[in-house]
Amino acid sequence: MVMQTEVRTTTRKPRRKFSILDTIRFIILTLGAIAMLFPLLWMVTIALKGNNDVFKIPPEWFPRELHWSNFVTGTREINFWQTFGNSMFIAVLCTIGQVASSVLVGYGLARLSFPGRKLWFSLFVGSLMLPGFVGMIPLFNLYTSLGWYDSWLPIIVPAFFGNATFSFLYVQYLKTISVSFDEAAKIDGASDFYILMKVLVPMTTPVIMTMVIFSFQGAWNQYLEPLIYIIDPSKWTLSLAMASYKGTYATAWNLFMAADLIYILPMLLIFFFGQKFFMQGLGSVNSASLK
């Protein structure tokens, strides 16, 4: 009995050879990555050192003794966890408000037809050129007259009235989605709000995640508005608490760096889990802007 075997031929793609240009590009990117990671690595090193080893010359990159207790002691020097909770509460509410309102405004400017739509869009784009401190004094007078001084309301409430940058991003992203999806839903009797929430929002997840990352970062790191409006130390945000992290005669930099690493941890986590959508969202917006 003759056994017949089938010979499968697989076509392999030829390996791409690295050229001199690719090597130079790789070296430049590696040097850039090292330059970006250097401050973070130095923070970790100082956070694990003893106070007497911080300014040792020559500096030690790898401490002989790791002081993990700095992360506990560093958070006790200031009212860390209460201010951490304050910042988290403010950042979450600001993120929800900015993203939700910007999506509604962006959908209206991109999909709805009403008189003066192009004028409103031009005003939104033009407002991006104005520096933020232009309205600082008028807003301070407004919030003071409303009785919002020494509260979180001047920080949280404006977030629910849209963000020009995020609205522009959402308009640009909607340009990459065909209007036929909206028309098909309208034929089935769907309202504009239903089309936005059930059809377009799932399709615009990348740009929404981009808005979430930017909004959370801005709300988490904001320092000027809490400094102006908040007086009571129990209402301080973590950025204010970290700015007050200093001793009478000297600053324990190892404890400061340990607390600072915990301070930046939420931003690292949210970018780590959302970086896929972040890059996809920015790429789509850039391609739409070039059209």
Beta strands, then each sheet from edge to edge (+ up, - down):
end
